Amino acid sequence: MRGTRAALLISATALVLTLSSCTQNPGAADDGDQPTSAPAIDDSPGSDTDRGSPDPMPDPVEETLDMVAERLSSWQDYTVASDTELQFAFYSGNPACYGVRSVLEEDEDEVRVATISGTLLEAVDSACTQEARYVSLTVELDQPLGERDVVPLEEVKLSR
């Protein structure tokens, strides 16, 4: 019987200690605990943290003409920067190893644009990381855009 009482006393003590660690105010001293929920964020339209678009803001990049192993990088979106300039957003690679260029074809009805990514000549024998970068490239038109449609150009000559 004495062993049963001792086991019961030890179990009760362990239960009390366990429950006391679950209280709202575990002690007066600062034990370094931090809140586990994120602070409230105002993501209403127009606020600084509006998350209406799933894509981040693209990083502007300059065209690079000397590349190898080129591939089409389908543009995701474009904005009209001026009457004769369009900015195309698309995914490319790490700018230390990968460059971008565009091919433009225009007529009176359409503006056709291809965005192309490729390996920089100076990075051919380098160890390059495979990471996606959301970039924007400005393309200058020969004539003002006007009412013309902007569409992807899908057949272009690529450097291999």
N, C-alpha and C positions, 0 to 999 in steps of 0.2 A: 504494500500500500504506500509505503514511503516513496518508492520509485515512481509511482503513478502521480503522487502529489508534486514531486520535483519536476517531472516532465510537464505536468499541467502548468506549474508556475513558470517554467522556462517558455512554454508556448504562449502564455498570456503576456509575458514581458516582451517577447518578440512581436506579438500582435500590436501592443501599445506603441512600441518603437516604430513599427512600420506605419501605423496610422498617423502618428505624430509627424512623420516626414511628409505627409500629404496635405498638411494644413496650408491655408492661404498665406499666413505670416509665420514662416518657420523660425524666425528669430529677429531680434532687433538689429543685429550686426549685418552689415552689407556683405553678402556672401558672393557677390559678383554675378548673380543670376541676371539675365537679360530677358526682356519680353520675347516670346516666341512668335508673335504675329508681326507681320510687316506693318509699317505705319500706313495710315490712310493716304491714298493718292487721289488727287482730283484729276480724273481722266475724262472729264466732260468735254464735248467738242469745243475746240478753241483754247483749251488749257495747255500749259507747257508739256503736260504728260499725256496728251490725247494719243491713244493707241489705235486710232481708227484704221491705219494702214499696217498690214502685217510686215512690210519691208522697212528696214531702216533707211535713213537718208543715204543716198549713194555718194561715194567719194569721187570728186572730179578727177579725171585722168587725161593725159595728153596722148595723141596718137603716136604709135611706134610703127615705123615702116619696115625695119629689119627684124623679121621674125621667121622662125621655122616651126614645123608641126602645128600649123594653124588649124583652127576649127571654128565653125559658126557658133557664136554665143547669142542665142535668141534674145532680143531685147524685150524687157518686161513692160516698159512704159516709156513714154516720151513727154517732154514739155516743150512749149514754144518759148524760146528765150528772146527771140526778136522775129521780125518779118522774114529774115533769111537765116536764122539759126535755130536748130532743134537740139535738145539734149536728150540722149537715149540712156536709159538705165538698164543694166544687165549685170550678170555675174561673170567674173573673171577670176584669175588666180592671184597669188602673191605678187605685187608689183616689183619685187626684187628679181623675179624669175620670168614673169609673164607680161606681155605687152598687149595692146589692143589697137585695132584700126577699124575703119568703116569703108564701105563701098556704097556709093550713092548713084542712083539712076533717077532721072526726072523726065516727066513729059507734062503736057498741059492738064492731065487728069490726076496723076499720082506722083508721089515721091516714094521711091522704094529704097530702103536702107537695110544693109546687112552690118551687123557688128561681129567682129572677128577677134578671137584671142589666140595668142601663139607664144611659143617659148622665145625669149630674148636670145640673140646670138651669143652674148657674153655669159649666158646661163646654161648653155647646152651641156656642158660637162659638170655642172654644179648639182649638189644635192638640194632639190627644191621641195618644199613642203606642199602638200595638196590641201589648200584651204580656199574656200570661196570668199571672194570679196565683191560686195555690191558697189559698182562703179557707175559713173556717168561720163559720157563722151559727147562733146559738142560737135555737131556736124553743120557745116556751112552750105547753104543752098545756092544754086546759081541764080534762081529767081525767087521772089517772095512767095511764101507758102500759099497765101490766099485761101481759096476754098478747096484746094487739092487734098486728096486722101493721103495719109501716111501709112504705108504697108511694109511688112517684112520683105526683104529681097532674099530669096532662098537659094539661088544658083549663082555662085561666085567662084572664081578661081582662087584656090588656097595654096600656099607654099607648104610643101611637105618636107 
